Amino acid sequence: MSSEQTPTTSDTTGPRPRRLTYAAALAALEGIALVAGGVWMLVLGVTGEPDDRQQAVTGGVTLIALALLPLIAARGLLGRRSWSRGPAVITQIMALPVAYTLLKADSVAIPAGIVLAVVAVTALVLLLNPETTRALGIRGPGNAGK
């Protein structure tokens, strides 16, 4: 990490920009969706008749663990922590291939792929917006003294 990105908090004197709040809400929504999917897989794995019970349980636990990344990022974004933008952007980048895979399916997964793609692209635009960057106290190269 360069010295330009070392501050962990920003100037919190002003109100939080709406773009930052919306980005945090989208990250939290993705985290909640991952938790719900993980719990659903666990329940089906334990009570239902999955093809492979161990795989269903492992998948459910994995989804719940993956949900921590966007949930922690959402909390950091709401707190205007500069470190939180990285995990939030990574979450969106990871969501794009999943959305693409859902879009290529010949099933009811296509609408889910559309929603996931729209949410991921929207969140990326919000997270990379200059207003969001300033609110998080992230300075670009050559702006260390400003």
N, C-alpha and C positions, 0 to 999 in steps of 0.2 A: 504494500500500500504506500502510495506516495505521501509526501508531507502535505500536499494540497487536500487530501481527503481524510486527514486525521481527526477533525472535530466529530464528536459523537452526538452532539446536539446542536441545534441551530438557535437562532434568535427567536425566542418564543413570545416576544412582546406583542406581536400582531396576531390577528385571527388566523386560524389554519385555513389555507386555500381550499376551496371546494374540490378542486382537482385532486388534492392529496387525500381528502376525506373519501371521495369516490373511489380512488385507487385502493385505499385501505378496505373499503366495503367490498370491492370485487375480490380482493385477496382473501378476505374473511369468508366470503360466499364460496369460493373455491375450496377453502379448507373445510368448511362445514359439509360441502358436497362429498369431499374425500372421506370424511369421518362417516357420513351416512352410507356411502358405498362400502366402506370397510366393515361397518357393523352389519350391513345386509349380507355381505359375503360370509362373515362369521356365523351369523344366524343360520343361513342356508347350509353352511358347512357342518354345523353341529346338529341341527334338527332335520335338515332335508336329506335328500338322496343325491349328493353330488357325485360326479364321476370319480373324483379323487378328494376325499375328505381332508387329507393333509394339505393338498394344494389350495383348497378353498380357505382353510384356516390361515395358512401362510399368506395368501393374497389379501385376506381381510386385515390381518395384523400389519402387513406392509402398507396398505392404503391408509390405515389409521396413523402409522408412523410418518408417512409422507405428508399427512395433513398438518403436521406440526410446522413445516416450513412456511406455508402461506399464512397460518394463524399467527405465528410469531412475527412474521413480516407485517401483517396487518396491525398488530399491536404497536410495533415500532413506528409504523407510518403515522398512526394516530398520535403517538408521542413525539413526532417530528424528530426521530432518530435517524441520522444519516446512514447508518449501517443497514437500515431496513430496506432500502431501495434495492440492494443487490439480491437478497433472497426473493423479493417480490418479482424482480425482472426474471430471475432464474425460473421461478414458478411459471411465469407466462411463456417463457421459451420452451419449457418442458410440456406445457399444455398444447402447443401448436401441433407437434407430431401426433399426439393423441387425438386431437380434433380431426386431423387429416385421415387417420386410420378409421375413425368413426364415419367420416364422410364417404369413404370408399366401400363401406359395408352396404350390403343389400338387405337392409332391415330397418326397424324402427330406430336404430342408432343414428341415422342420418340427421334428424332434428337435434339430437344431443350434440352431434359434431358441429352443427351450425351454431348452436348456442355457445359451446365451448370456444369456438374460433372467434366469435364476436366478442366474448368476454375477454379472452386473452389479448386480442389486438387492441381493444379499447383500453384495457389496463396498461398495456405497453405504452400507448400514446400518452396516457395520463402520467405514467411514471417518468417518462423521458421528457416531459414538458419542462421548459425553462422555469416556469413559475414553481413547479414542484421541486425542481433542483434547488432553487434559491431557498424555498421554505425548509428544505432539509439541511441547508448549510453546506451543500456540496459545491466546491469551486473547481473549475476546470483548469487545465494546464495553463500556466502563465498568469493566473489570477490569485496567486498565493498571498500577495500583499493587499488585495482589495477587500 
